[in-house]
Amino acid sequence: MAHIDAGKTTTTERILFYTGKSRTVGEVHDGTAAMDWMEQEQERGITITSAATTCFWNDHRINIIDTPGHVDFTIEVERSLRVLDGVVAVFDAVAGVEPQSETVWRQADKYGVPRICFVNKLDRVGADFDRTVDMIVECLGVTPLITQLPIGSEAGFVGLVDLVKNKAIVWKDDTVGAAFHETAIPADLQAKAADYRAKLLSIAVEQDEAATNAYLAGNEPSIDVLKACIRKGTIAGAFVPVLCGSAFKNKGIQQLLDAVVDYLPSPLDVAAKTAVVADAVADDGAPFAALAFKIMTDPFVGSLTFLRIYSGKLTAGSQVLNSVKGQTEQVDRMLQMHANTREDITEAFAGDIVAIASLKATTTGDTLCDPAKPVVLEQMEFPEPVIEVVVEPKTKADQEKMAQALSRLAQEDPSFCVATDEETGQTIIKGMGELHLEIIVDRMKREFKVDANVGAPQVAYRETITKRAEVDYTHKKQIGDADQFARVRLAFEPLAAGAGFKFESKIAADVLANDNVAAIKTGLTSVKENGIIAGFPMIDFKAELIDAAFDANSSVQAFEIASRAAFREGAPKAGPVLLEPVMKVEVVTPEDYMGDVIGDLNSRRGQISGMDQRGNARVVTAAIPLANMFGYVNTLRSMSKGRAQYTMQFDHYEPVPAAIADEVKAKLA
Ligand SMILES: Nc1nc2c(ncn2[C@@H]2O[C@H](COP(=O)(O)OP(=O)(O)OP(=O)(O)O)[C@@H](O)[C@H]2O)c(=O)[nH]1
């Protein structure tokens, strides 16, 4: 995991080469990287989906997921972190810790995933290992355990000092597969290496009482003991081993693989953590339990569901239970994925990542388990989309294809959703950012051959209420010969940000039958999706059912209709407001453009929250409404002659100022 362009894919490609999975090394910049197999990934040189693959190193099997760095695809990182046992965080030694590295680091914190830091790109002009380590400490707040030091820098980067073995490792040249040899630490690095090694030993031995005592008595731990200490501390999160190299120049990759095997946990090491949520143990003999973390549309088999197996064994041809949906699923075909190629397998075990073809009901985050021993593994959280565009099929034939394509794409990607505008009947797609929706539309056109007109991206506003209001609504209507009757008294009340929607029935059980109460909830749940100000979903409020009445003409349909009408009548009295997504923006710019950048951010209703120095660049952070950030990439590029960069991510919702709310309403009217 890392910020965009830190070198994740390049590192992964080298790993596949050195572990013997690929005979040639794919390069990101010429579109031949095996892990970036989507056309859009190859054209743009970025990772969009997280590809899963398997390789072997030192008699260990390693399952790898290469995650995207761009913030629009954060969901891919989130779901990968949910199922991974260890992470290699890749840093660009020139840029250091960049905003998205910080974000994904916090995500890894959330799931408690042990990490190794790989300081990459040491061959680049301006590379600085020490500065990157300082930033790791400062920005990520971790204790680094420096296990390697670079030998030389920039074009002179030739190898590294392995502080664990206390040896230098030097490569013959920059080519793929170039031989390396162990040698004595160069004279000019000996003092520094001794210093760093002493630090390494003193931190590492703390993990083991016997090793500490021996060390204090003047006895250095053996390499095996030292490695065991590092492993223990890494898994416990006491420190993070820091390694270095240059993926592009083929240096440090084999040592990185050694570190993965030596220091990151095996499925057995994380059994305890899993057991807390699921009562599962990483034991092939235990009942089967797995988490579906990703669904991918596949041209050959329809859809592929990726599973991480936590315990037990899965056999092709068996039946498993989806314990979240309460449905049985048939596992006909099981595949081992290698980026874009696959291999049929018949058995998979605890710790494995496999893809299952054509499951019926399973969606991302569901648990599949042994029908005799049902468990539910901890589910995943998905972010709310902040941006939307209207898509219109060009012909009638495209209409159907588009609906199909969008539903397939939404199934793959929980951070993307499709909605229909109630009034205009238009199809709206919603996602995490401009790039996210651009890729979706591109895939719809190419993979599903749908011809469509695409509107300009719009902000995905929300609505909420600010005060309590009550409504007493009676639905009475004659339809044909039959009368309909339902009366509801509801109260609407604001809730704290992030609380979503809650429904509470305060009436006694004999006032209204349960299915009528359920119908009222159903009515409210659907009607709140089209708020009363400008049709945006209403969030963070509670609806209380205070009273209700029925007669011989009442039905669940009548109560559903009554609750919807009550919402439309009641919500306007509850001080409704329009909410807009406010983004956290970080701009990294040379000093010269600082004034222009700040002036421009201010003019976008931005609130500057920080200014910092990073290397010789300045960093400005600000909170800015998304509505004012469209096309910023071009403004910034021309303002800074292409030298400044920015990243942006959703921060919170805030009420839109009245004048701007009127504009939004006018535009939508
Ligand atoms: N000089 C130098 N360039 C590198 C190194 N590693 C990667 N690159 C280059 O940096 C660019 C980005 O590398 P990627 O591997 O695509 O980075 P990434 O982190 O996977 O990027 P995303 O997946 O898009 O987030 C490519 O042009 C690589 O060739 C390195 O060690 N040295």
The ligand as an SDF file (V2000), in Angstrom:
LIG
                    3D

 32 34  0  0  0  0  0  0  0  0999 V2000
   13.5060    5.8890  -10.4730 N   0  0  0  0  0  0  0  0  0  0  0  0
   12.6440    5.0050  -10.0070 C   0  0  0  0  0  0  0  0  0  0  0  0
   11.4080    4.9470  -10.5090 N   0  0  0  0  0  0  0  0  0  0  0  0
   10.5600    4.0450  -10.0040 C   0  0  0  0  0  0  0  0  0  0  0  0
   10.9220    3.1490   -8.9720 C   0  0  0  0  0  0  0  0  0  0  0  0
    9.8570    2.3770   -8.6790 N   0  0  0  0  0  0  0  0  0  0  0  0
    8.8580    2.7750   -9.4970 C   0  0  0  0  0  0  0  0  0  0  0  0
    9.2680    3.7690  -10.3080 N   0  0  0  0  0  0  0  0  0  0  0  0
    8.4930    4.4620  -11.3530 C   0  0  0  0  0  0  0  0  0  0  0  0
    7.4780    5.2420  -10.7300 O   0  0  0  0  0  0  0  0  0  0  0  0
    6.2750    5.2090  -11.5050 C   0  0  0  0  0  0  0  0  0  0  0  0
    5.1300    4.7290  -10.6390 C   0  0  0  0  0  0  0  0  0  0  0  0
    5.3460    3.3820  -10.2730 O   0  0  0  0  0  0  0  0  0  0  0  0
    4.1710    2.3750   -9.9590 P   0  0  0  0  0  0  0  0  0  0  0  0
    4.8060    1.0770   -9.6390 O   0  0  0  0  0  0  0  0  0  0  0  0
    3.0940    2.4260  -10.9900 O   0  0  0  0  0  0  0  0  0  0  0  0
    3.5940    3.0410   -8.6630 O   0  0  0  0  0  0  0  0  0  0  0  0
    2.2900    2.6150   -7.8770 P   0  0  0  0  0  0  0  0  0  0  0  0
    2.5700    2.9590   -6.4750 O   0  0  0  0  0  0  0  0  0  0  0  0
    1.9340    1.2080   -8.1840 O   0  0  0  0  0  0  0  0  0  0  0  0
    1.2030    3.5850   -8.5030 O   0  0  0  0  0  0  0  0  0  0  0  0
   -0.4100    3.4700   -8.3870 P   0  0  0  0  0  0  0  0  0  0  0  0
   -0.7370    2.0260   -8.4110 O   0  0  0  0  0  0  0  0  0  0  0  0
   -0.9500    4.1750   -9.5530 O   0  0  0  0  0  0  0  0  0  0  0  0
   -0.7590    4.1010   -7.1090 O   0  0  0  0  0  0  0  0  0  0  0  0
    6.5570    4.3190  -12.7090 C   0  0  0  0  0  0  0  0  0  0  0  0
    6.8860    5.1180  -13.8100 O   0  0  0  0  0  0  0  0  0  0  0  0
    7.7440    3.4920  -12.2690 C   0  0  0  0  0  0  0  0  0  0  0  0
    8.5590    3.0840  -13.3520 O   0  0  0  0  0  0  0  0  0  0  0  0
   12.2770    3.2080   -8.4720 C   0  0  0  0  0  0  0  0  0  0  0  0
   12.6890    2.4770   -7.5990 O   0  0  0  0  0  0  0  0  0  0  0  0
   13.0690    4.1650   -9.0280 N   0  0  0  0  0  0  0  0  0  0  0  0
  1  2  1  0
  2  3  2  0
  2 32  1  0
  3  4  1  0
  4  5  2  0
  4  8  1  0
  5  6  1  0
  5 30  1  0
  6  7  2  0
  7  8  1  0
  8  9  1  0
  9 10  1  0
  9 28  1  0
 10 11  1  0
 11 12  1  0
 11 26  1  0
 12 13  1  0
 13 14  1  0
 14 15  2  0
 14 16  1  0
 14 17  1  0
 17 18  1  0
 18 19  2  0
 18 20  1  0
 18 21  1  0
 21 22  1  0
 22 23  2  0
 22 24  1  0
 22 25  1  0
 26 27  1  0
 26 28  1  0
 28 29  1  0
 30 31  2  0
 30 32  1  0
M  END
$$$$
